[in-house]
Amino acid sequence: QVQFVESGGGLVQPGDSLRLSCAASGIMFSISAMGWYRQAPGNQRELVAGITRGGDTNYADSVKGRFTISRDNARNTVYLQMNSLKPEDTAVYYCNVKATGGPVFAWGQGTQGTVSV
C-alpha cells in the first residue's frame, strides 16, 4: 500500500522559513522521481519542485531561488526547504512520485503552510 505522510507546515510571517518532510512507503523510493505539489484555495494543484532519483532538481518559476527540494533515500523521505516565504505560498503541500505524465499515486493528507502577517 502506497502512503505519503507530509509534515512540517505551519503559520509563519512573510520572509520566514518552513521545512516540509514527506515520508513515503510502499514504493521503491530510491529509484523514484519525487515531486512537491501545492494547492491553494480556489486553485488547481501545481507542481512546485521535483527531484530525480539521481538528485537533479527543477522548480516552478514562482519558487526558484527560494525553495530547495532534497531527498534521503535511507529514510524514504523527501524534503522541501522553503525560505523567504510570501503570502502567495499559502497552500496545502503534498508529495508524490513524479512521472512524465504527472503524479502517480493517490494523495496523502498534505500539510498546510500559511504565510500571513
Residue frames as a rotation matrix with the C-alpha (Angstrom) as fourth column:
GLN 1
0.580 0.815 0.000 0.00
0.815 -0.580 0.000 0.00
0.000 0.000 -1.000 0.00
VAL 2
-0.360 -0.694 0.623 1.43
0.685 -0.650 -0.329 3.32
0.633 0.308 0.710 -1.10
GLN 3
0.673 0.545 -0.500 1.37
0.740 -0.483 0.468 6.04
0.013 -0.685 -0.728 1.52
PHE 4
-0.322 -0.693 0.645 2.72
0.476 -0.707 -0.523 9.59
0.818 0.139 0.558 1.73
VAL 5
0.528 0.418 -0.739 2.82
0.849 -0.241 0.471 11.34
0.018 -0.876 -0.482 5.11
GLU 6
-0.055 -0.487 0.872 3.56
0.430 -0.799 -0.419 15.05
0.901 0.352 0.253 4.86
SER 7
0.582 0.191 -0.791 4.53
0.810 -0.226 0.541 17.20
-0.075 -0.955 -0.287 7.86
GLY 8
-0.427 -0.874 -0.234 6.21
0.879 -0.462 0.122 20.43
-0.214 -0.154 0.965 8.82
GLY 9
-0.173 0.427 0.887 3.63
0.532 -0.718 0.449 23.00
0.829 0.550 -0.103 7.81
GLY 10
-0.253 0.140 -0.957 2.54
0.920 -0.270 -0.283 25.86
-0.298 -0.953 -0.061 10.00
LEU 11
0.819 0.514 0.254 1.66
0.551 -0.828 -0.104 29.53
0.157 0.225 -0.962 10.29
VAL 12
-0.181 -0.934 -0.309 4.53
0.900 -0.284 0.331 31.90
-0.396 -0.219 0.892 9.61
GLN 13
0.511 0.266 -0.818 5.08
0.052 -0.959 -0.279 35.52
-0.858 0.100 -0.503 8.67
PRO 14
0.976 -0.188 0.110 6.31
0.091 -0.105 -0.990 36.78
0.198 0.977 -0.085 5.30
GLY 15
0.348 -0.928 0.131 10.06
-0.756 -0.361 -0.546 36.27
0.554 0.091 -0.828 5.00
ASP 16
0.157 -0.229 0.961 10.10
-0.817 0.517 0.257 33.30
-0.555 -0.825 -0.106 7.35
SER 17
-0.537 -0.427 -0.728 11.02
-0.747 0.641 0.175 29.71
0.392 0.638 -0.663 6.52
LEU 18
0.499 0.582 0.642 9.44
-0.745 0.666 -0.024 26.28
-0.442 -0.466 0.767 6.75
ARG 19
-0.674 -0.654 -0.344 10.89
-0.739 0.613 0.280 22.83
0.028 0.442 -0.897 6.16
LEU 20
0.452 0.892 0.026 8.45
-0.883 0.451 -0.128 20.22
-0.126 0.035 0.991 4.95
SER 21
-0.738 -0.609 0.291 9.00
-0.568 0.793 0.218 16.48
-0.364 -0.004 -0.932 5.12
CYS 22
0.411 0.831 -0.375 7.28
-0.910 0.402 -0.105 13.65
0.063 0.385 0.921 3.29
ALA 23
-0.549 -0.515 0.658 7.77
-0.582 0.801 0.140 10.05
-0.599 -0.306 -0.740 4.38
ALA 24
0.114 0.546 -0.830 6.90
-0.962 0.270 0.045 7.58
0.249 0.793 0.556 1.63
SER 25
-0.498 -0.223 0.838 6.11
-0.466 0.884 -0.042 3.89
-0.731 -0.411 -0.544 1.99
GLY 26
0.331 0.665 0.670 5.02
0.154 0.662 -0.734 1.14
-0.931 0.346 0.117 -0.36
ILE 27
0.981 -0.074 -0.177 7.17
-0.190 -0.246 -0.950 2.40
0.027 0.966 -0.256 -3.24
MET 28
0.385 -0.921 0.052 10.70
0.923 0.385 -0.002 1.80
-0.018 0.049 0.999 -4.46
PHE 29
0.852 0.135 -0.507 11.71
0.256 -0.950 0.177 5.22
-0.458 -0.281 -0.844 -3.20
SER 30
0.045 -0.958 -0.283 15.35
0.082 -0.279 0.957 5.24
-0.996 -0.066 0.066 -4.19
ILE 31
-0.757 -0.323 0.569 14.54
0.551 0.153 0.820 4.80
-0.352 0.934 0.062 -7.88
SER 32
0.229 0.935 0.272 11.53
0.973 -0.212 -0.092 7.11
-0.028 0.285 -0.958 -7.93
ALA 33
-0.749 -0.253 0.613 11.49
0.315 -0.949 -0.006 10.71
0.583 0.188 0.790 -9.06
MET 34
-0.205 0.650 -0.731 9.63
0.962 -0.003 -0.273 12.70
-0.180 -0.760 -0.625 -6.43
GLY 35
-0.502 0.086 0.861 7.74
0.352 -0.888 0.295 15.95
0.790 0.451 0.416 -6.52
TRP 36
-0.661 0.390 -0.641 6.28
0.534 -0.356 -0.767 18.50
-0.527 -0.849 0.027 -4.14
TYR 37
-0.465 0.642 0.610 2.94
0.556 -0.324 0.765 19.93
0.689 0.695 -0.206 -5.20
ARG 38
-0.873 0.258 -0.414 0.67
0.254 -0.484 -0.837 22.54
-0.416 -0.836 0.357 -3.66
GLN 39
-0.327 0.843 0.427 -2.93
0.720 -0.070 0.690 23.59
0.612 0.533 -0.585 -3.86
ALA 40
-0.992 0.063 -0.113 -4.16
0.014 -0.813 -0.582 26.98
-0.128 -0.579 0.805 -2.77
PRO 41
-0.282 0.959 0.001 -7.86
0.384 0.114 -0.916 27.66
-0.879 -0.258 -0.401 -2.17
GLY 42
0.599 0.665 -0.445 -9.68
-0.166 -0.441 -0.882 28.01
-0.783 0.602 -0.154 -5.47
ASN 43
0.118 -0.658 -0.743 -6.65
-0.981 -0.195 0.017 26.92
-0.156 0.727 -0.669 -7.47
GLN 44
0.865 0.056 -0.499 -5.61
-0.226 0.931 -0.287 23.71
0.448 0.361 0.818 -9.15
ARG 45
0.721 -0.674 0.160 -2.84
0.140 0.367 0.920 21.63
-0.678 -0.641 0.359 -7.64
GLU 46
0.850 -0.486 -0.202 0.50
-0.407 -0.363 -0.838 22.63
0.334 0.795 -0.506 -9.13
LEU 47
0.589 -0.750 -0.301 3.99
0.758 0.641 -0.116 21.17
0.280 -0.160 0.947 -9.22
VAL 48
0.962 -0.272 -0.035 6.38
-0.222 -0.846 0.484 23.20
-0.162 -0.458 -0.874 -7.09
ALA 49
0.039 -0.998 -0.042 9.61
-0.985 -0.045 0.167 21.20
-0.169 0.034 -0.985 -7.23
GLY 50
0.959 0.218 -0.180 10.89
-0.254 0.944 -0.210 17.87
0.125 0.247 0.961 -8.48
ILE 51
0.029 -0.968 0.249 13.92
-0.919 0.073 0.387 15.71
-0.393 -0.240 -0.888 -7.82
THR 52
0.429 0.051 -0.902 15.11
-0.639 0.723 -0.263 12.77
0.639 0.689 0.342 -9.89
ARG 53
0.979 -0.110 -0.172 16.46
0.191 0.790 0.582 9.56
0.072 -0.603 0.795 -8.45
GLY 54
0.190 -0.975 0.111 19.89
0.860 0.111 -0.498 10.92
0.474 0.190 0.860 -9.28
GLY 55
-0.070 -0.168 -0.983 19.31
0.844 -0.536 0.031 14.14
-0.532 -0.827 0.179 -7.37
ASP 56
-0.869 -0.148 0.473 18.69
0.417 -0.734 0.536 16.54
0.268 0.663 0.699 -10.25
THR 57
-0.350 0.730 -0.586 16.18
0.644 -0.267 -0.717 19.19
-0.680 -0.629 -0.377 -9.29
ASN 58
-0.717 0.203 0.667 13.76
0.436 -0.616 0.656 21.54
0.544 0.761 0.353 -11.01
TYR 59
-0.618 0.431 -0.658 11.45
0.532 -0.387 -0.753 24.26
-0.579 -0.815 0.010 -9.72
ALA 60
0.421 0.788 0.449 8.46
0.905 -0.395 -0.155 26.28
0.055 0.472 -0.880 -10.68
ASP 61
-0.228 -0.536 0.812 9.45
0.528 -0.769 -0.360 29.81
0.818 0.347 0.459 -11.62
SER 62
0.515 0.562 0.648 7.46
-0.182 -0.666 0.723 31.20
0.838 -0.490 -0.240 -8.71
VAL 63
0.986 -0.126 0.107 9.67
-0.076 0.228 0.971 29.45
-0.147 -0.965 0.215 -6.13
LYS 64
0.548 -0.832 0.083 13.03
0.648 0.359 -0.672 29.31
0.530 0.422 0.736 -7.90
GLY 65
-0.290 -0.778 0.558 15.79
0.076 -0.599 -0.797 30.62
0.954 -0.189 0.233 -5.66
ARG 66
-0.145 0.315 0.938 13.63
-0.905 -0.426 0.003 30.37
0.400 -0.848 0.347 -2.53
PHE 67
0.727 0.472 0.498 12.72
-0.624 0.758 0.191 26.68
-0.287 -0.450 0.846 -2.27
THR 68
-0.382 -0.847 -0.370 15.06
-0.900 0.433 -0.061 23.68
0.212 0.310 -0.927 -2.19
ILE 69
0.796 0.605 -0.034 13.99
-0.593 0.790 0.158 20.07
0.122 -0.105 0.987 -2.65
SER 70
-0.410 -0.911 -0.040 16.16
-0.873 0.405 -0.273 17.24
0.265 -0.078 -0.961 -1.34
ARG 71
0.665 0.626 -0.407 15.85
-0.505 0.778 0.373 13.56
0.551 -0.043 0.834 -0.55
ASP 72
-0.333 -0.682 0.651 17.15
-0.923 0.378 -0.076 10.99
-0.194 -0.626 -0.755 1.91
ASN 73
0.024 0.356 -0.934 16.88
-0.658 0.709 0.254 7.55
0.753 0.608 0.251 0.35
ALA 74
-0.820 -0.365 -0.441 17.86
0.076 0.695 -0.715 5.84
0.568 -0.619 -0.542 3.60
ARG 75
-0.834 0.541 -0.103 14.77
0.015 -0.165 -0.986 7.35
-0.551 -0.824 0.130 5.24
ASN 76
-0.495 0.660 0.565 12.46
0.861 0.283 0.423 7.18
0.119 0.696 -0.708 2.20
THR 77
0.316 0.545 -0.776 11.88
0.691 -0.693 -0.206 10.88
-0.651 -0.471 -0.595 2.78
VAL 78
-0.225 -0.309 0.924 11.77
0.826 -0.563 0.013 13.94
0.517 0.766 0.382 0.56
TYR 79
-0.148 0.046 -0.988 12.12
0.772 -0.619 -0.144 17.46
-0.618 -0.784 0.056 1.95
LEU 80
0.221 0.155 0.963 11.17
0.735 -0.675 -0.060 20.94
0.641 0.721 -0.263 0.84
GLN 81
-0.364 -0.399 -0.841 13.06
0.814 -0.576 -0.079 23.83
-0.453 -0.713 0.535 2.42
MET 82
0.312 0.575 0.756 11.04
0.809 -0.578 0.106 26.99
0.498 0.578 -0.646 1.87
ASN 83
-0.443 -0.539 -0.716 12.73
0.796 -0.604 -0.038 30.32
-0.412 -0.587 0.697 2.52
SER 84
-0.956 0.042 -0.289 11.64
-0.116 -0.964 0.241 33.92
-0.268 0.264 0.927 2.04
LEU 85
-0.556 0.797 0.238 8.03
0.818 0.575 -0.015 32.84
-0.149 0.186 -0.971 2.18
LYS 86
-0.941 0.333 0.055 5.33
-0.292 -0.885 0.363 35.04
0.170 0.326 0.930 0.68
PRO 87
-0.344 0.891 0.298 1.58
-0.588 0.043 -0.807 35.14
-0.732 -0.453 0.509 1.31
GLU 88
0.338 0.503 -0.796 1.05
-0.941 0.204 -0.270 33.62
0.027 0.840 0.542 -2.14
ASP 89
-0.636 -0.574 -0.516 2.89
-0.511 0.814 -0.277 30.49
0.579 0.087 -0.811 -0.96
THR 90
-0.491 0.539 0.685 -0.05
-0.700 0.224 -0.678 29.73
-0.519 -0.812 0.267 1.30
ALA 91
0.080 0.462 -0.883 -1.35
-0.823 0.531 0.203 26.31
0.562 0.711 0.423 0.29
VAL 92
0.693 0.025 0.721 -1.66
-0.416 0.830 0.371 22.68
-0.589 -0.557 0.586 1.24
TYR 93
-0.028 -0.833 -0.553 1.56
-0.999 0.048 -0.021 20.95
0.044 0.551 -0.833 0.23
TYR 94
0.825 0.332 0.457 1.71
-0.325 0.941 -0.097 17.35
-0.462 -0.068 0.884 -0.98
CYS 95
-0.390 -0.891 -0.232 4.36
-0.782 0.188 0.593 14.98
-0.485 0.413 -0.771 -2.25
ASN 96
0.761 0.570 0.308 4.02
-0.301 0.732 -0.611 12.20
-0.574 0.373 0.729 -4.80
VAL 97
-0.200 -0.730 0.653 6.00
0.524 0.483 0.701 10.12
-0.828 0.483 0.286 -7.21
LYS 98
0.267 0.204 -0.942 6.59
-0.484 -0.816 -0.314 12.29
-0.833 0.540 -0.119 -10.24
ALA 99
-0.141 -0.251 0.958 6.32
0.674 0.684 0.279 10.81
-0.725 0.685 0.072 -13.73
THR 100
-0.946 -0.251 0.204 6.28
0.314 -0.554 0.771 12.38
-0.081 0.794 0.603 -17.18
GLY 101
-0.388 0.885 0.256 2.52
0.440 -0.066 0.895 12.33
0.810 0.460 -0.364 -17.17
GLY 102
0.086 0.402 0.912 2.24
-0.592 -0.715 0.371 13.82
0.801 -0.572 0.176 -13.70
PRO 103
-0.398 -0.205 0.894 1.78
-0.905 0.248 -0.347 12.46
-0.150 -0.947 -0.284 -10.18
VAL 104
-0.687 -0.055 -0.724 1.39
-0.393 0.867 0.307 8.72
0.611 0.495 -0.617 -9.98
PHE 105
-0.674 0.336 -0.658 -0.36
0.605 0.762 -0.230 7.70
0.425 -0.553 -0.717 -6.78
ALA 106
0.481 0.877 0.023 -3.23
0.611 -0.353 0.708 8.80
0.629 -0.327 -0.706 -4.57
TRP 107
-0.062 -0.469 0.881 -2.51
-0.241 -0.849 -0.469 11.88
0.968 -0.242 -0.061 -2.48
GLY 108
-0.574 -0.152 -0.805 -1.72
0.740 0.324 -0.589 11.93
0.350 -0.934 -0.074 1.19
GLN 109
0.364 0.778 -0.512 -3.35
0.921 -0.383 0.074 14.32
-0.138 -0.499 -0.856 3.62
GLY 110
0.217 -0.372 0.902 -0.91
0.453 -0.781 -0.431 17.11
0.865 0.502 -0.001 2.84
THR 111
-0.160 -0.287 -0.945 0.46
0.958 -0.274 -0.079 19.72
-0.236 -0.918 0.318 5.21
GLN 112
0.740 0.569 0.359 -0.88
0.632 -0.770 -0.083 23.27
0.229 0.289 -0.930 5.45
GLY 113
-0.478 -0.835 -0.273 1.52
0.867 -0.498 0.005 26.13
-0.140 -0.234 0.962 5.09
THR 114
0.649 0.732 0.208 0.11
0.737 -0.673 0.066 29.58
0.188 0.111 -0.976 5.82
VAL 115
-0.568 -0.823 -0.017 2.04
0.819 -0.563 -0.112 32.80
0.083 -0.078 0.994 5.33
SER 116
0.419 0.794 0.441 0.33
0.600 -0.607 0.522 35.78
0.682 0.046 -0.730 6.90
VAL 117
-0.549 -0.557 0.623 1.18
-0.071 -0.711 -0.700 38.94
0.832 -0.429 0.351 8.80
